[in-house]
Amino acid sequence: ILHAPPLAAALSRRESVATAVPLSFQTVYVGTGDSAYRTLVGVGGPGRGGSVKVAEGRAFNRSDVHYAGGSYDGPMTREILVGRRTADAFNVSVGDTLHVGGTIASARRNEFRIVGVTPTYSRFLGMPTVVMHLSELQEITGATGTDSASLVTISLVDGADPQAVDRRLEQAYPEYQVRTNREQLRSTLERQAVVLASGASLVGLAIVAGVALTVNLMLGIVYQQRREFAALRASGLSAWTLIGVVTVQALLLGAIGGALGVALTWPLSDGLDYLARTLVGFDDIVRVSRPLLLGGFGMAIAMSVVAGATAAWRLARLDVLEQLAS
């Protein structure tokens, strides 16, 4: 969106609009000055107000004074907010500094002080972020000439009808796409439908294949030890005891396999992240979620229970005399 701040100001003067805020998302180089620079997402937008949650430190205490009505000759605050993943990646906290720029050369010249840690934009984008005033992001990325932003977010006054405002804005600004939150969510899901369907198919296939392989393994164990199990039955050992033995075997195999899968997830995810960084230049694209790992381990245990129950059913159907005579 070209000349986004004047557009946002015009939108803010409308009766049904409470606020209109331009936001910009740019790839920036970030480093501590004495380490290698990494590409992250630079967010130009508000760093204070109810829409921005600050977990540590403080929000911006000044407005975007560098914009200076569009002349871009006001003083730069040189303050930034960082996401938690950014702070952890560079081992920095409130009060430390980072170098940020649209190029490595620009980053070396522009040092910013961290005033707070916010999860707001990192959650929205799903990536590590640094947040600064819009005009300062435009300055370090060379976008001051077009006065551009990625989008303008609009908050309505209480009682306003989003659909009605949407229609009026579309008529007033036919050159732009105007979407409500619901329409934006629907559009995002439609664009990502193939990816989501592919991911769901892979997860389903992995679960089915895992259950099938585990059941096959346990049936193989019962088949290989069928004479031993038959001998134990003939010696007076109860069927429930044998079923318990098979179930414990299945649970042990499931626990070992689940633990091995969890342990291998970390190095494999690091390898995939390195490959993604090499191909597209962004870090932390592949992330490992602890709840997801716990869910995977629980799935391994559940698969072993299914396999154990199937093997126990097969064991209960063994003909003792037939197996001993074979």
ROTORVO-139867 format. One record per atom (N, C-alpha, C): z, x, y. Coordinates in steps of 0.001 Angstrom, whole numbers, padded with zeros to 6 digits, always signed. Atoms other than C-alpha are relative to their C-alpha. Layout:
<pts>
ZXY ...
</pts>
This chain:
<pts>
+000000+000848-001178 +000000+000000+000000 +000000+000889+001235 +000085-000812-001195 -001149+001644+003215 +000785-000647+001141 -000787+000471-001141 +001000+001384+006363 +001059-000998-000468 -000987+000880+000632 +003812-000062+004266 +001176-000361+000911 -001132+000393-000855 +006690+000109+006810 -000342-001105+000998 +000323+001130-000877 +004881-002068+009408 -000194-001312-000767 +000157+001196+000819 +003943-004498+006638 +001359-000578-000377 -001340+000466+000362 +007572-004658+005486 +000705-000630+001202 -000614+000567-001203 +008694-005269+009062 -000565-001384+000300 +000613+001308-000227 +006214-008135+009426 +000497-001027-001007 -000504+000913+001021 +007358-009673+006157 +001454-000392+000277 -001411+000280-000268 +011024-009407+007195 +000181-001051+001082 -000114+000978-001088 +010322-011591+010237 -000328-001420-000457 +000295+001341+000499 +009252-014507+008054 +001288-000775-000264 -001197+000840+000054 +011640-017431+007888 +000709+000061-001352 -000611+000060+001330 +012214-017402+004113 +000376+001365-000550 -000222-001352+000504 +012468-013611+003772 +001274+000577+000610 -001225-000649-000473 +015867-011927+003972 -000258+001476+000290 +000323-001417-000190 +014689-008337+003511 -001331+000302-000682 +001216-000530+000619 +011431-006525+002748 +000084+001510+000094 -000255-001440+000051 +011748-002914+001647 -001152+000705-000709 +001043-000774+000680 +008909-000469+000901 +000613+001044-000924 -000432-000995+000972 +009363+001726-002165 -001195+000860-000392 +001067-000904+000430 +007356+004769-003180 +000492+000817-001181 -000308-000809+001177 +007272+006597-006499 -001041+001111-000091 +000900-001142+000005 +005801+010092-006547 +000498+001047-000995 -000376-001144+000829 +005737+012988-008971 +000388+001155+000908 -000481-001105-000824 +007791+015792-007444 +000497+001124-000892 -000566-001165+000675 +008850+019277-008445 +001436+000174+000463 -001422-000110-000311 +012607+019766-008632 +000557+001249-000676 -000641-001189+000560 +014632+022930-009142 +001208+000376+000835 -001191-000450-000727 +017805+024684-008093 -000287+001189+000903 +000356-001150-000819 +015948+027522-006400 -000036+001290-000784 -000024-001217+000822 +016777+030120-009032 -000359-000302-001452 +000392+000378+001358 +015434+028271-012083 -001412-000559+000039 +001349+000563+000080 +012110+026902-013303 -000008-001417+000566 +000131+001336-000573 +010866+023789-011531 -000504-000971-001057 +000381+001040+000941 +010490+020548-013455 -000543-001193+000774 +000567+001179-000643 +008474+017447-012652 +000842-001226-000329 -000766+001229+000129 +010534+014308-012066 -000649-001069+000873 +000483+001078-000851 +010004+010987-010322 +000821-000001+001287 -000649+000121-001290 +010792+011045-006625 -000126-001420+000514 -000024+001379-000487 +011801+007650-005232 +000264+000031+001497 -000213+000154-001426 +011389+006929-001545 +000386-001430+000305 -000462+001365-000245 +013440+003944-000521 +001435-000003+000452 -001378+000099-000485 +016856+002673+000442 +000984+000665-000952 -001056-000611+000797 +019833+004644-000742 +001343-000590+000318 -001251+000698-000304 +022396+002157+000404 -000270-001497-000038 +000160+001454+000062 +023040-001561+000366 +000364-000535-001375 -000432+000638+001239 +023820-004049-002365 -000915+000230-001169 +000944-000197+001096 +020699-003262-004378 +000128+001363-000657 -000147-001359+000525 +021730+000372-004950 +001456+000226-000384 -001340-000274+000497 +024760+001183-007091 +000226+001497-000047 -000333-001421-000017 +026392+004556-006499 +001214+000222-000892 -001075-000229+000970 +028497+005779-009432 +000940+001101+000456 -000808-001121-000504 +029712+009009-007794 -000462+000337+001406 +000366-000378-001350 +029824+010245-004227 -000174-001222+000889 +000228+001078-000957 +028424+007995-001514 -001491-000301+000127 +001388+000344-000300 +025237+006260-000440 -000426+000716+001285 +000446-000545-001278 +023111+007329+002524 +000780-000671+001126 -000743+000590-001114 +025102+006862+005716 -000834-000098+001269 +000901+000119-001148 +022083+006995+008042 -001275-000718-000439 +001279+000636+000285 +018877+005016+008258 -001090+001065-000073 +001132-000926+000136 +015425+006570+007859 -000434+000476+001389 +000242-000436-001384 +015542+008393+011199 -001234+000887+000108 +001166-000879-000072 +012736+010795+010275 -001276-000796+000281 +001194+000822-000210 +010221+007912+010372 -000325-000139+001489 +000134+000027-001457 +010787+007530+014127 -001130-000906+000467 +001010+000955-000415 +008607+004455+014457 -001401+000329-000442 +001314-000352+000516 +005736+006020+012545 -000506+001349+000460 +000439-001320-000483 +005571+009388+014337 +000427+001133-000927 -000488-000991+000966 +007440+011262+011562 +000453+001290+000686 -000505-001192-000676 +009003+013616+014082 +001503-000055+000230 -001452+000058-000095 +012626+012528+013753 +000647+001014-000930 -000683-000972+000858 +015253+014758+012102 +000073-000494-001445 -000154+000340+001419 +015318+014831+008301 +001469+000093-000383 -001404-000030+000433 +018687+013950+006809 +000220+001013-001107 -000055-000930+001141 +017914+016142+003773 +001146-000349-000954 -000963+000501+000966 +020194+014000+001646 -000749-000701-001132 +000609+000675+001139 +019324+012777-001840 +001077-000570-000906 -000780+000519+001122 +020767+010667-004589 -000729+000404-001274 +000627-000374+001266 +020144+011717-008176 +000491-000921-001097 -000418+000726+001187 +020227+009904-011494 +000877+000879-000871 -000895-000766+000874 +022732+010924-014133 -000759+000998-000849 +000777-000917+000835 +020023+012458-016329 -000489+001195+000808 +000400-001112-000856 +018815+014553-013391 +001175+000946+000226 -001184-000831-000223 +022348+015756-012666 +000333+000824-001239 -000293-000725+001233 +022862+016696-016310 -001052+001065-000286 +001077-000952+000288 +019455+018410-016576 +000143+001277+000809 -000129-001182-000866 +020197+020746-013657 +001446+000459+000145 -001419-000359-000049 +023975+020880-014152 +000507+000040+001442 -000414+000095-001394 +024609+019738-010583 +000846-001250+000183 -000841+001145-000314 +027004+017281-008965 -000031-000225+001509 -000050+000320-001423 +027820+015802-005569 +000418+001240+000791 -000265-001164-000830 +027759+018502-002902 -000913+001172-000282 +000955-001068+000332 +025265+020755-004699 -001351-000295+000654 +001323+000174-000609 +021687+021226-003555 -001090+000139-001046 +001199-000115+000809 +018261+020841-005136 -001193+000202+000920 +001254-000171-000715 +014826+021945-003999 -000987-001038-000530 +000905+001079+000391 +012304+019076-004013 -001263+000093+000849 +001254-000013-000745 +008629+018998-003066 -001147-000536-000817 +001192+000479+000692 +005206+017652-003893 -000716+001098-000752 +000499-001185+000704 +004210+021169-004951 +001162+000969-000144 -001076-000991+000155 +006257+024157-006064 +000239+000717+001319 -000154-000661-001292 +005576+025844-002739 +000782-000877+000974 -000725+000927-000859 +006761+022730-000896 +001458-000113-000423 -001374+000104+000491 +009857+022504-003112 +000833+001211+000422 -000738-001197-000418 +010841+026071-002290 +000406-000056+001467 -000302+000082-001429 +010763+025210+001428 +000978-001132+000328 -000779+001196-000324 +012681+021909+001164 +001225-000110-000900 -001274+000078+000715 +016319+021936+000133 +000735-001264+000427 -000701+001247-000260 +018284+018683-000145 +001398+000069-000606 -001382+000033+000494 +022010+018095-000555 +000257-001307-000731 -000314+001176+000809 +023198+015714-003258 +001244-000676+000569 -001136+000732-000550 +025446+013035-001732 +000537-001045-000970 -000479+000999+000943 +025691+010682-004691 -000826-000039-001270 +000676+000194+001284 +024743+009797-008247 -000175-001499-000196 +000286+001423+000163 +023036+006448-008836 -000806-000245-001267 +000803+000347+001189 +021772+004823-012052 -001111-001000+000306 +000864+001139-000324 +019723+002191-010187 -001462+000257-000322 +001439-000218+000164 +016249+003694-010069 -000331+000611-001361 +000248-000560+001328 +016590+005639-013329 -000102-001101-001036 +000084+001131+000924 +017227+002379-015155 -001292-000773+000216 +001215+000749-000310 +014320+000722-013378 -001230+000700-000561 +001173-000756+000431 +011869+003508-014251 +000133+000540-001417 -000202-000582+001322 +013431+004757-017487 -000226+001489-000032 +000250-001436-000080 +013086+008357-016293 +000987+000628+000981 -000859-000675-000980 +015134+010987-014392 -000600-000107+001397 +000492+000234-001354 +014885+010456-010648 +000802+000791+001033 -000682-000417-001230 +015726+011887-007241 -000403-001014+001064 +000229+001065-000972 +016061+009382-004397 +000222+000553+001401 -000131-000420-001400 +015482+010075-000698 -000619-001069+000892 +000628+000928-000935 +014412+008249+002427 -001514+000048-000177 +001434+000111+000227 +010821+007026+002222 -000784+001015+000831 +000785-000902-000848 +009561+009064+005183 +000177+001456-000416 -000227-001379+000427 +011121+012257+003814 -000774+000296-001281 +000842-000181+001178 +009397+011735+000459 -001464+000117+000419 +001376-000092-000486 +006134+011122+002308 -000258+001366+000651 +000160-001289-000681 +006702+014299+004333 -000202+001132-001001 +000078-001132+000934 +007223+016600+001335 -001150-000146-000988 +001147+000200+000902 +004340+015045-000635 -001317-000142+000756 +001225+000054-000785 +001835+014976+002231 -000593-001378+000143 +000500+001380-000087 +001579+011177+002485 +000288-000639+001345 -000338+000587-001302 +002551+010738+006140 -001227-000581+000701 +001207+000473-000671 -001057+010228+007232 -000349-001430-000343 +000324+001367+000429 -001489+007038+005211 +001181-000941+000095 -001186+000847-000149 +002104+005824+005656 +000117-000959-001183 +000170+000861+001177 +001857+004542+002087 +001282-000151-000803 -001080+000261+000949 +004229+003094-000482 -000611-000596-001255 +000486+000541+001269 +003882+001977-004099 +000075-001518-000032 -000179+001446-000025 +005191-001530-003486 +000979-000357+001104 -000981+000531-000953 +007214-003686-001111 +000797-001074-000723 -000850+000986+000662 +010159-005553-002599 +000534-000981+001044 -000400+001059-000931 +011110-008855-000993 +001173-000773-000595 -001123+000858+000374 +014453-010658-001168 -000019-001225+000901 +000078+001253-000740 +014535-014289-000112 +001379-000461+000447 -001259+000593-000450 +017193-016166+001799 +000453-001022-001034 -000548+000972+000946 +019467-018487-000146 -000700-001352+000173 +000630+001310-000019 +017754-021732-001084 -001507+000021+000108 +001460-000077-000115 +014182-020469-000616 -000639-000148-001376 +000732+000210+001250 +011645-021462-003288 -000935+001182-000227 +000849-001183+000227 +010110-018269-004770 -001467-000353-000199 +001388+000364+000245 +006970-020074-005925 -000713-000384+001292 +000605+000407-001262 +006342-021604-002519 -000242+001208+000907 +000172-001213-000806 +006909-018271-000738 -001119+000852-000572 +001067-000761+000659 +004648-016599-003287 -001375-000512+000431 +001294+000577-000375 +001800-019003-002484 -000332+000273+001471 +000245-000231-001430 +002230-018606+001286 -000367+001469+000259 +000292-001428-000200 +002233-014809+001067 -001378+000360-000555 +001341-000249+000545 -000862-014802-001147 -001085-000470+000962 +000971+000489-000982 -002662-016871+001481 -000032+000880+001238 -000067-000823-001213 -001455-014678+004337 -000495+001424-000245 +000390-001379+000318 -002156-011372+002548 -000860+000001-001264 +000850+000091+001199 -005101-011941+000179 -000391+001365-000566 +000373-001336+000481 -005717-008183-000091 +001065+000619-000897 -001086-000532+000825 -002398-007665-001909 +000304-000940-001161 -000513+000804+001112 -000998-008841-005229 +001449-000350+000296 -001358+000477-000241 +002118-010934-004727 +000519-000615-001291 -000548+000481+001271 +004330-011541-007745 +001491-000252+000125 -001433+000217+000145 +007707-013073-008380 +000514+000903-001125 -000582-000811+001078 +010120-011287-010709 -000504-000446-001363 +000448+000537+001286 +009102-013605-013548 -001463+000376-000268 +001406-000342+000169 +005395-012985-012955 -000183+001491-000260 +000086-001441+000221 +005935-009234-012773 +000412+000360-001420 -000441-000245+001371 +007855-009261-016058 -001072-000419-000998 +001052+000471+000898 +005113-011321-017714 -001194+000956+000014 +001122-000925-000104 +002428-008958-016408 +000288+001309-000717 -000380-001243+000677 +004329-005919-017663 -000055-000162-001508 +000016+000232+001440 +004785-007433-021100 -001426-000143-000522 +001395+000154+000430 +001104-008368-021269 -000701+001346-000082 +000638-001322+000020 +000038-004807-020396 +000518+000842-001148 -000605-000811+001047 +002419-003383-022956 +000023-000711-001347 -000063+000795+001229 +001770-006005-025647 -000424+000806-001217 +000481-000790+001136 -000218-003630-027865 +001031+001052-000395 -001005-001033+000285 +002410-000892-027538 +001212-000615-000675 -001172+000654+000579 +005268-003306-028259 -000282-000468-001419 +000361+000466+001340 +003445-004823-031234 -000109+001168-000973 +000122-001176+000862 +002628-001375-032610 +001372+000558-000353 -001346-000494+000265 +006227-000261-032229 +000751-000885-000978 -000674+000931+000913 +007554-003392-033912 -000572+000115-001414 +000628-000143+001318 +005027-002963-036762 +000474+001266-000700 -000454-001259+000597 +006060+000657-037287 +001449-000101-000470 -001406+000167+000400 +009751-000263-037341 +000096-000857-001258 -000010+000853+001182 +009103-003093-039803 -000506+000711-001234 +000548-000747+001127 +006963-000859-042001 +000983+001041-000504 -000985-001004+000396 +009631+001840-041967 +001140-000630-000799 -001090+000677+000714 +012309-000654-043052 -000451-000410-001401 +000509+000433+001307 +010160-002107-045854 -000202+001199-000923 +000230-001194+000822 +009121+001361-047058 +001319+000633-000424 -001304-000571+000346 +012715+002585-046909 +000695-000769-001099 -000620+000825+001045 +014009-000337-048965 -000717+000199-001331 +000768-000157+001235 +011185+000019-051499 +000274+001345-000653 -000239-001327+000568 +011719+003771-051937 +001420+000118-000543 -001390-000085+000464 +015497+003411-052225 +000209-000804-001275 -000109+000817+001214 +015241+000588-054765 -000677+000703-001173 +000722-000710+001061 +012668+002576-056758 +000807+001189-000505 -000818-001148+000400 +014951+005622-056726 +001160-000445-000896 -001139+000455+000777 +017954+003667-058010 -000437-000560-001354 +000506+000481+001285 +015883+001926-060699 -000385+001164-000897 +000326-001195+000778 +014633+005342-061761 +001244+000647-000587 -001256-000582+000491 +018218+006611-062042 +000543-000819-001179 -000479+000856+001091 +019211+003609-064167 -000859+000178-001250 +000882-000157+001155 +016159+004056-066388 +000239+001335-000697 -000219-001314+000609 +016788+007774-066939 +001346+000076-000722 -001334-000056+000594 +020441+007148-067781 +000308-001236-000844 -000207+001262+000702 +019923+003937-069748 +000756+000195-001303 -000704-000222+001276 +021092+005447-073091 +001462+000328+000255 -001395-000323-000321 +024209+006896-071468 +000770-001250+000400 -000659+001239-000405 +025007+003540-069869 +000227-000909-001212 -000153+000825+001208 +024396+001762-073179 +001129+000523-000873 -001083-000584+000798 +026736+004201-074952 +001358-000335+000607 -001268+000346-000653 +029445+003568-072375 +000346-001466-000235 -000247+001405+000286 +029022-000185-072856 +000479-000171-001430 -000373+000119+001405 +029249+000242-076631 +001412+000518-000263 -001344-000552+000183 +032454+002265-076290 +001077-000878+000623 -000995+000936-000508 +034118-000649-074542 +000124-000053+001509 -000062+000025-001467 +033536+000099-070864 -000639-001286+000508 +000491+001290-000476 +033055-003131-068935 -001274+000164+000826 +001239-000016-000786 +029747-004027-067306 +000290+000139+001483 -000339-000082-001417 +031463-004407-063930 +000339+001430+000413 -000290-001406-000308 +032691-000821-064105 -001289+000791+000151 +001284-000690-000089 +029171+000431-064781 -000754-000403+001274 +000637+000457-001238 +027841-001714-061956 +000641+000681+001215 -000692-000693-001084 +030499-000172-059703 -000454+001448+000131 +000471-001384-000014 +029357+003323-060697 -001371+000092+000662 +001352-000002-000574 +025723+002512-059854 +000053-000288+001502 -000106+000346-001423 +026730+000935-056535 +000523+001167+000821 -000539-001172-000702 +028799+003975-055552 -001066+001076+000127 +001103-000957-000064 +025841+006216-056421 -000976-000358+001121 +000932+000451-001030 +023611+004113-054191 +000576+000213+001398 -000626-000184-001307 +026091+004202-051309 +000052+001473+000390 -000030-001438-000292 +026461+007984-051602 -001384+000494+000419 +001357-000403-000361 +022690+008433-051554 -000379-000527+001387 +000295+000560-001307 +022407+006090-048560 +000705+000743+001120 -000761-000728-001026 +025162+007924-046641 -000577+001389+000226 +000584-001339-000142 +023635+011345-047365 -001355-000069+000710 +001304+000155-000635 +020142+010153-046434 +000115-000396+001459 -000196+000404-001393 +021379+008439-043264 +000491+001145+000861 -000517-001148-000759 +023357+011501-042172 -001089+001046+000218 +001096-000954-000139 +020343+013725-042836 -001018-000488+001034 +000937+000556-000984 +018091+011381-040840 +000521+000133+001418 -000599-000143-001333 +020515+011376-037888 -000040+001448+000459 -000008-001418-000361 +020805+015168-037984 -001394+000502+000364 +001368-000456-000275 +017016+015655-038059 -000602-000659+001234 +000553+000699-001158 +016439+013167-035230 +000056+000858+001256 -000160-000801-001220 +017733+015586-032573 -001082+001071+000130 +001060-001016-000169 +015418+018559-033260 -001401-000604+000040 +001326+000619-000031 +012454+016258-033961 -000285-000633+001363 +000204+000591-001321 +012970+014405-030670 -000226+001079+001050 +000232-001106-000925 +013222+017721-028819 -001421+000537-000135 +001364-000469+000213 +009938+018798-030407 -001021-000953+000587 +000911+000988-000580 +008218+015545-029426 +000056+000017+001522 -000130-000058-001454 +009612+015821-025908 -000719+001224+000560 +000716-001206-000440 +008266+019369-025635 -001505-000233-000036 +001428+000302+000093 +004864+018155-026809 -000432-000922+001140 +000332+000913-001099 +004915+015308-024271 +000012+000733+001336 -000059-000773-001246 +005949+017710-021506 -001220+000892+000145 +001189-000851-000036 +003076+020010-022435 -001250-000808+000344 +001202+000817-000192 +000554+017142-022399 -000036-000697+001350 +000010+000818-001213 +001647+015049-019408 +000837+000577+001133 -000749-000659-001065 +004063+017287-017503 +001339-000613+000338 -001278+000637-000287 +007090+014945-017551 +001029+000378-001063 -001097-000277+000914 +010463+015763-019084 +000677-001304-000421 -000863+001091+000459 +012739+013459-021060 -000755-001299-000247 +000728+001210+000377 +010020+011046-022155 +000548-000554-001312 -000578+000398+001286 +011460+011001-025688 +001516+000117+000107 -001455+000005-000128 +015104+009994-025595 +000631-000489-001295 -000750+000396+001186 +017668+009625-028361 +001201-000817+000453 -001103+000884-000356 +020058+006710-028049 +001061+000041-001099 -001092-000036+000989 +023440+007047-029752 +000171-001338-000722 -000076+001277+000736 +023666+003297-030494 -001141-000173-000987 +001134+000112+000912 +020192+003508-032035 +000218+000863-001238 -000299-000856+001148 +021287+006412-034243 +001032-000659-000918 -000998+000696+000814 +024343+004456-035363 -000633-001179-000744 +000705+001093+000664 +022075+001501-036080 -000846+000493-001153 +000796-000577+001080 +019783+003728-038143 +000859+000387-001190 -000914-000355+001099 +022728+005051-040139 +000480-001256-000724 -000410+001260+000617 +023923+001487-040702 -001116-000606-000836 +001148+000499+000765 +020406+000547-041840 -000118+000741-001332 +000044-000778+001244 +020521+003379-044402 +001044-000508-000996 -001045+000539+000882 +023793+002015-045775 -000413-001366-000536 +000436+001326+000438 +022350-001511-045874 -001085+000109-001072 +001046-000205+001013 +019288-000248-047779 +000618+000426-001334 -000638-000457+001248 +021559+001502-050293 +000725-001148-000696 -000654+001164+000600 +023488-001752-050828 -001032-000857-000737 +001065+000769+000652 +020227-003594-051568 -000472+000708-001261 +000444-000763+001165 +019114-000800-053899 +001046-000022-001105 -001064+000034+000997 +022501-000724-055626 +000087-001341-000699 -000052+001336+000597 +022476-004497-056146 -001163-000206-000970 +001165+000130+000876 +018962-004347-057612 +000189+000802-001282 -000226-000840+001180 +019877-001463-059935 +001088-000591-000893 -001070+000616+000784 +023083-003234-060993 -000519-001211-000782 +000606+001138+000708 +021085-006359-061842 -000821+000478-001189 +000798-000557+001105 +018744-004237-063952 +000909+000529-001095 -000941-000549+000987 +021687-002531-065644 +000644-001115-000817 -000652+001110+000708 +023295-005865-066515 -000911-000618-001045 +000963+000580+000929 +020107-006873-068365 -000351+000934-001165 +000300-000933+001096 +020053-003795-070639 +000533-000525-001323 -000418+000328+001366 +020182-004511-074355 +000618+001248-000616 -000717-001190+000463 +022851-002125-075674 -000548+000490-001330 +000475-000414+001311 +021654-002099-079297 -001405+000571+000061 +001378-000488-000120 +018025-001662-078331 -000036+001408+000605 +000025-001304-000633 +018789+001286-076090 +000592+001083-000901 -000570-000988+000898 +021009+003013-078658 -000917+000303-001179 +000893-000205+001141 +018398+002526-081394 -001267+000751+000394 +001243-000615-000433 +015540+003937-079294 +000116+001529+000038 
</pts>
